[in-house]
Amino acid sequence: MPFTPYHFGPSAIIGLPLNRYIDIPVFVLANVVIDFEPLAVMMFTLDYPLHGFFHTFLIGGLIGLLFGLCAYPFSPLLKLLMQLFRLPYQSGLIKMTLSGLFGIWLHVFIDSFLYKEMHPFWPFPGNSLYRIIDSSNIYVVCEICLIAAIVIYPALAWSAYKKYLANRDIS
C-alpha cells in the first residue's frame, strides 16, 4: 500500500487500546516511514522493486528499531501531540524502540498479502503470504479497522480526560 493511508486503521486499532504498552506516535509513524522505499523507487525511477529490503521483517525490523531510537529525543514534542489528541502519553526509550519495530512489522505483514515482489522473510526468497487473503479483503479489513479506531478514540479520550479531572481534584 504505497503511502500508507490504509495502514492507519490497523495501527490505530492496535495502538489506541494498547497505549499503555505502545508508543502510539512512533508505532503509527513507523508505518509511514517504511513507505519511503517505494516513494524513492518511483521518484528516482530506480531499477529496484517497489517493496524491497525495507519491506522485510529483518531489515524493516532494524529500521523500526532505529526509527524508535531516533524518535526518543522528540518524546517531549510527541507528548504535546498526544495532549492535542487528549490521550495520555508515557514513553521511554525501550517502549519507543519496540513501537518502531512493531509498527514496521505490522506494515510488512499487511503488505505481504498484497505484493508478490516482496520477500518478507528475507534472506529466504519468495512471499508465502502473497494472496493468501485477497487484496480487496485486506483493504476492507483496513477500512473497518480505521472506522473502529474512529469509534473507540472518543471513548479513550473521554476516559483519559475523566482521569485527569479526578487527579486534579485530588491535588
C-alpha positions in Angstrom: 0.0 0.0 0.0 2.1 2.9 -1.2 1.9 5.9 1.0 0.2 4.2 3.9 -3.3 5.5 4.2 -4.7 2.1 4.7 -2.1 1.3 7.4 -3.5 3.9 9.7 -6.6 1.8 10.5 -4.7 -1.3 11.8 -2.1 0.7 13.5 -4.7 2.9 15.3 -6.9 0.0 16.3 -3.9 -1.8 17.9 -2.2 1.3 19.3 -5.2 3.1 20.9 -6.2 0.3 23.3 -2.6 -0.7 23.9 -1.5 2.9 24.6 -0.1 1.8 27.9 2.3 -0.5 26.2 2.8 1.0 22.7 4.1 4.5 21.9 1.2 5.4 19.5 3.0 8.2 17.6 6.1 6.1 17.0 4.0 3.0 16.1 1.9 4.9 13.6 4.7 6.9 12.1 6.8 3.7 11.7 4.0 2.6 9.3 4.7 5.7 7.3 8.5 5.8 7.3 8.8 2.4 5.7 7.0 3.6 2.6 9.8 6.0 1.8 11.3 3.0 0.0 8.6 2.8 -2.7 8.5 6.6 -2.9 12.2 6.7 -3.6 11.9 4.0 -6.2 9.2 5.9 -8.0 10.7 9.3 -7.7 14.1 8.4 -8.9 12.9 5.6 -11.3 15.2 3.1 -9.6 15.7 -0.3 -11.1 14.7 -1.8 -7.7 11.4 -3.4 -6.5 8.9 -1.1 -5.0 8.8 -3.2 -1.9 12.4 -4.3 -1.5 14.7 -4.9 1.5 12.9 -2.3 3.8 9.8 -4.4 3.4 11.3 -7.4 5.1 10.9 -8.4 8.7 14.7 -8.4 9.2 15.8 -5.2 7.5 12.5 -3.4 8.2 12.7 -4.5 11.8 16.2 -2.9 12.1 14.8 0.3 10.5 12.0 0.2 13.0 14.4 -0.2 16.0 16.5 2.7 14.6 13.4 4.8 14.0 12.2 4.3 17.6 15.7 5.2 18.9 15.8 8.3 16.7 12.4 9.3 17.9 13.3 9.2 21.5 14.8 12.8 21.7 11.5 14.0 20.3 9.4 12.5 23.1 8.5 15.9 24.6 7.1 17.0 21.2 5.2 13.7 20.9 3.8 14.3 24.3 2.4 17.6 23.2 0.9 16.0 20.1 -0.8 13.4 22.3 -2.1 16.1 24.5 -3.8 17.7 21.5 -5.5 14.3 20.9 -6.4 14.2 24.7 -4.6 10.9 25.1 -2.2 10.0 27.9 1.4 9.7 27.0 4.1 8.0 29.0 7.1 6.9 27.0 10.6 5.7 27.3 13.5 4.5 25.1 12.6 0.8 25.2 8.9 1.5 24.6 9.6 3.8 21.7 12.2 1.4 20.1 9.9 -1.6 20.3 7.0 0.5 19.0 9.1 1.4 15.9 9.9 -2.3 15.5 6.3 -3.5 15.8 4.9 -0.7 13.7 7.1 -1.7 10.8 6.5 -5.3 11.3 2.7 -4.6 11.1 3.3 -2.7 7.9 5.4 -5.5 6.4 2.8 -8.1 7.5 -0.1 -6.3 5.8 1.9 -5.6 2.6 3.0 -9.2 2.4 -0.5 -10.2 1.4 -0.6 -7.6 -1.4 2.8 -7.6 -3.2 4.3 -10.5 -5.0 7.7 -8.8 -5.4 8.2 -8.7 -1.6 10.4 -11.2 0.3 9.2 -10.6 3.8 11.2 -13.4 5.3 14.4 -12.4 3.6 17.1 -13.8 3.4 14.6 -16.6 2.5 13.3 -15.9 -1.0 9.6 -15.6 -2.0 6.5 -14.5 -0.4 4.4 -17.3 1.1 1.8 -14.8 2.3 1.0 -13.3 -1.1 -2.7 -13.7 -2.0 -3.5 -15.9 1.0 -6.1 -13.2 1.6 -7.5 -11.4 -1.4 -6.3 -7.8 -1.7 -9.8 -6.4 -1.7 -10.4 -8.2 1.6 -7.2 -6.7 3.0 -8.4 -3.2 2.1 -11.8 -3.8 3.6 -10.2 -5.0 6.9 -8.0 -1.9 6.9 -11.1 0.3 6.4 -13.0 -1.5 9.1 -10.1 -1.0 11.5 -10.0 2.7 10.7 -13.7 3.0 11.4 -13.4 1.1 14.6 -10.5 3.3 15.7 -12.5 6.4 15.0 -15.3 4.9 17.1 -13.2 4.0 20.1 -11.0 7.1 20.1 -13.6 9.4 21.7 -14.2 6.8 24.5 -10.5 6.6 25.2 -10.0 10.3 25.1 -13.0 10.8 27.4 -11.7 8.2 29.8 -8.3 10.0 29.9 -10.0 13.3 30.5 -12.0 11.9 33.4 -8.8 10.5 35.0 -7.2 13.9 34.5 -10.1 15.7 36.3 -10.1 13.1 39.1 -6.4 13.6 39.6 -6.7 17.3 39.5 -9.5 17.2 42.2 -7.3 15.1 44.5 -4.4 17.6 44.4 
